[in-house]
């Protein structure tokens, strides 16, 4: 295997193991999938702040990439925020 691909192999395998444990946890403990929308809020918040940072600092990324990341962040925040409020406000 080439050296440049080896550095991506460990995070990939760790991600697969983590996803497997989460899947088994969802099945075994009957955790509703809406629980993980709370984590989605933080991820989309990170996308939104990263896109704004890209536009503000004028680094090497093209503006269309930053705008696309901002759109993904905003849409994700709206969808996940709506689901979290709808599901967890009734508890």
Backbone as CSV, one residue per row, in Angstrom:
resi,resn,N_x,N_y,N_z,CA_x,CA_y,CA_z,C_x,C_y,C_z
1,UNK,0.842,-1.164,0.000,0.000,0.000,0.000,0.898,1.242,0.000
2,UNK,0.514,2.241,-0.767,1.320,3.448,-0.841,1.270,4.204,0.482
3,UNK,2.358,4.909,0.779,2.471,5.608,2.056,1.430,6.713,2.209
4,UNK,1.082,7.374,1.118,0.156,8.491,1.250,-1.255,8.023,1.611
5,UNK,-1.576,6.770,1.358,-2.895,6.253,1.718,-2.925,5.656,3.120
6,UNK,-1.773,5.334,3.663,-1.719,4.728,5.001,-2.223,5.671,6.080
7,UNK,-1.981,6.957,5.935,-2.421,7.895,6.969,-3.938,8.031,7.007
8,UNK,-4.626,7.650,5.934,-6.082,7.686,5.923,-6.697,6.365,6.378
9,UNK,-5.906,5.318,6.437,-6.426,3.997,6.763,-6.869,3.911,8.226
10,UNK,-6.081,4.427,9.146,-6.414,4.337,10.571,-7.703,5.109,10.894
11,UNK,-7.869,6.369,10.470,-9.147,7.040,10.753,-10.340,6.343,10.099
12,UNK,-10.129,5.762,8.925,-11.208,5.058,8.241,-11.645,3.832,9.039
13,UNK,-10.689,3.050,9.510,-11.004,1.846,10.289,-11.643,2.232,11.622
14,UNK,-11.130,3.272,12.265,-11.717,3.729,13.528,-13.154,4.191,13.303
15,UNK,-13.405,4.885,12.215,-14.764,5.332,11.901,-15.689,4.150,11.679
16,UNK,-15.227,3.131,10.968,-16.058,1.946,10.744,-16.388,1.240,12.055
17,UNK,-15.409,1.131,12.932,-15.652,0.487,14.231,-16.646,1.310,15.051
18,UNK,-16.485,2.627,15.059,-17.385,3.493,15.803,-18.810,3.408,15.263
19,UNK,-18.955,3.422,13.958,-20.286,3.309,13.347,-20.914,1.964,13.682
20,UNK,-20.125,0.913,13.702,-20.646,-0.406,14.053,-21.145,-0.434,15.490
21,UNK,-20.379,0.119,16.432,-20.816,0.159,17.824,-22.076,0.998,18.000
22,UNK,-22.150,2.124,17.301,-23.349,2.958,17.391,-24.562,2.215,16.848
23,UNK,-24.390,1.505,15.744,-25.501,0.742,15.166,-25.982,-0.345,16.116
24,UNK,-25.048,-1.087,16.707,-25.442,-2.124,17.664,-26.093,-1.506,18.902
25,UNK,-25.604,-0.357,19.332,-26.213,0.324,20.471,-27.637,0.756,20.176
26,UNK,-27.864,1.250,18.959,-29.221,1.638,18.571,-30.165,0.447,18.595
27,UNK,-29.680,-0.698,18.130,-30.518,-1.890,18.069,-30.725,-2.477,19.462
28,UNK,-29.644,-2.645,20.218,-29.724,-3.318,21.513,-30.463,-2.500,22.560
29,UNK,-30.138,-1.220,22.665,-30.725,-0.384,23.703,-31.951,0.384,23.227
30,UNK,-32.347,0.180,21.998,-33.525,0.803,21.397,-33.505,2.323,21.545
31,UNK,-32.368,2.903,21.235,-32.236,4.359,21.256,-32.847,4.895,19.974
32,UNK,-33.682,5.879,20.123,-34.310,6.453,18.936,-33.295,7.270,18.150
33,UNK,-33.434,7.249,16.859,-32.477,7.937,15.991,-32.508,9.452,16.204
34,UNK,-33.618,9.980,16.678,-33.721,11.420,16.898,-32.749,11.907,17.966
35,UNK,-32.303,11.002,18.823,-31.326,11.364,19.848,-30.057,11.932,19.216
36,UNK,-29.662,11.399,18.071,-28.416,11.820,17.434,-28.562,13.121,16.659
37,UNK,-29.788,13.652,16.527,-29.963,14.953,15.896,-29.340,16.056,16.734
38,UNK,-29.211,15.832,18.036,-28.552,16.816,18.895,-27.100,16.986,18.456
39,UNK,-26.440,15.873,18.125,-25.059,15.964,17.641,-25.003,16.594,16.253
40,UNK,-26.049,16.379,15.467,-26.125,17.002,14.146,-26.154,18.516,14.235
41,UNK,-26.789,19.038,15.264,-26.817,20.489,15.447,-25.408,21.050,15.584
42,UNK,-24.564,20.369,16.340,-23.201,20.874,16.512,-22.392,20.743,15.219
43,UNK,-22.615,19.665,14.472,-21.883,19.478,13.216,-22.269,20.551,12.211
44,UNK,-23.564,20.809,12.074,-23.983,21.828,11.120,-23.596,23.222,11.590
45,UNK,-23.536,23.434,12.895,-23.006,24.691,13.407,-21.535,24.864,13.046
46,UNK,-20.792,23.756,13.092,-19.383,23.791,12.687,-19.266,24.098,11.194
47,UNK,-20.118,23.477,10.362,-20.106,23.777,8.921,-20.382,25.254,8.680
48,UNK,-21.374,25.784,9.371,-21.735,27.183,9.192,-20.583,28.097,9.586
49,UNK,-19.973,27.851,10.731,-18.869,28.709,11.164,-17.638,28.529,10.274
50,UNK,-17.403,27.317,9.776,-16.268,27.102,8.861,-16.465,27.847,7.553
51,UNK,-17.682,27.825,7.024,-17.961,28.553,5.781,-17.799,30.054,5.950
52,UNK,-18.275,30.569,7.074,-18.126,32.008,7.341,-16.645,32.356,7.506
53,UNK,-15.894,31.484,8.184,-14.459,31.720,8.352,-13.747,31.714,7.005
54,UNK,-14.133,30.788,6.100,-13.507,30.734,4.768,-13.743,32.023,3.995
55,UNK,-14.963,32.553,4.073,-15.250,33.794,3.359,-14.546,34.984,3.998
56,UNK,-14.443,34.982,5.321,-13.854,36.124,6.014,-12.341,36.181,5.869
57,UNK,-11.658,35.038,5.806,-10.199,35.050,5.779,-9.615,35.058,4.377
58,UNK,-10.412,34.766,3.380,-9.942,34.746,1.986,-8.753,33.803,1.798
59,UNK,-8.840,32.616,2.392,-7.781,31.621,2.225,-7.854,31.030,0.816
60,UNK,-7.201,29.916,0.580,-7.065,29.316,-0.745,-8.356,28.710,-1.303
61,UNK,-9.389,28.574,-0.487,-10.618,27.952,-0.980,-11.412,28.944,-1.830
62,UNK,-12.024,28.453,-2.898,-12.868,29.339,-3.710,-14.113,29.771,-2.923
63,UNK,-14.664,30.917,-3.306,-15.842,31.429,-2.600,-17.038,30.497,-2.741
64,UNK,-17.170,29.827,-3.883,-18.343,28.968,-4.072,-18.330,27.789,-3.097
65,UNK,-17.135,27.326,-2.708,-17.047,26.240,-1.728,-17.534,26.735,-0.375
66,UNK,-17.099,27.917,0.015,-17.517,28.478,1.300,-19.025,28.730,1.322
67,UNK,-19.570,29.234,0.231,-21.017,29.492,0.161,-21.792,28.181,0.226
68,UNK,-21.298,27.148,-0.439,-21.947,25.839,-0.394,-21.938,25.273,1.027
69,UNK,-20.825,25.415,1.725,-20.744,24.930,3.103,-21.681,25.725,4.008
70,UNK,-21.805,27.015,3.787,-22.744,27.822,4.570,-24.173,27.375,4.318
71,UNK,-24.524,27.115,3.063,-25.887,26.652,2.738,-26.164,25.311,3.396
72,UNK,-25.210,24.380,3.328,-25.381,23.070,3.975,-25.540,23.246,5.491
73,UNK,-24.737,24.117,6.081,-24.833,24.366,7.512,-26.172,24.957,7.916
74,UNK,-26.659,25.934,7.150,-27.945,26.548,7.471,-29.101,25.559,7.330
75,UNK,-29.125,24.840,6.217,-30.201,23.865,6.008,-30.170,22.775,7.070
76,UNK,-28.983,22.299,7.401,-28.859,21.276,8.430,-29.293,21.772,9.793
77,UNK,-28.928,23.014,10.122,-29.368,23.578,11.399,-30.883,23.691,11.470
78,UNK,-31.496,24.129,10.381,-32.957,24.243,10.371,-33.632,22.885,10.527
79,UNK,-33.186,21.897,9.758,-33.818,20.580,9.802,-33.587,19.907,11.150
80,UNK,-32.338,19.845,11.595,-32.053,19.195,12.875,-32.663,19.965,14.041
81,UNK,-32.630,21.280,13.976,-33.238,22.075,15.037,-34.734,21.835,15.135
82,UNK,-35.392,21.761,13.989,-36.827,21.474,13.979,-37.108,20.098,14.573
83,UNK,-36.325,19.095,14.178,-36.544,17.751,14.702,-36.286,17.671,16.200
84,UNK,-35.227,18.308,16.666,-34.918,18.278,18.092,-36.017,18.968,18.895
85,UNK,-36.447,20.116,18.438,-37.507,20.836,19.159,-38.809,20.041,19.135
86,UNK,-39.162,19.479,17.965,-40.415,18.732,17.853,-40.402,17.465,18.713
87,UNK,-39.315,16.720,18.689,-39.253,15.437,19.401,-39.068,15.644,20.898
88,UNK,-38.133,16.508,21.286,-37.792,16.610,22.689,-38.647,17.597,23.470
89,UNK,-39.447,18.413,22.805,-40.343,19.292,23.542,-41.568,18.537,24.042
90,UNK,-41.839,17.365,23.467,-42.998,16.585,23.894,-42.652,15.633,25.036
91,UNK,-41.381,15.566,25.434,-40.979,14.651,26.510,-41.252,15.274,27.860
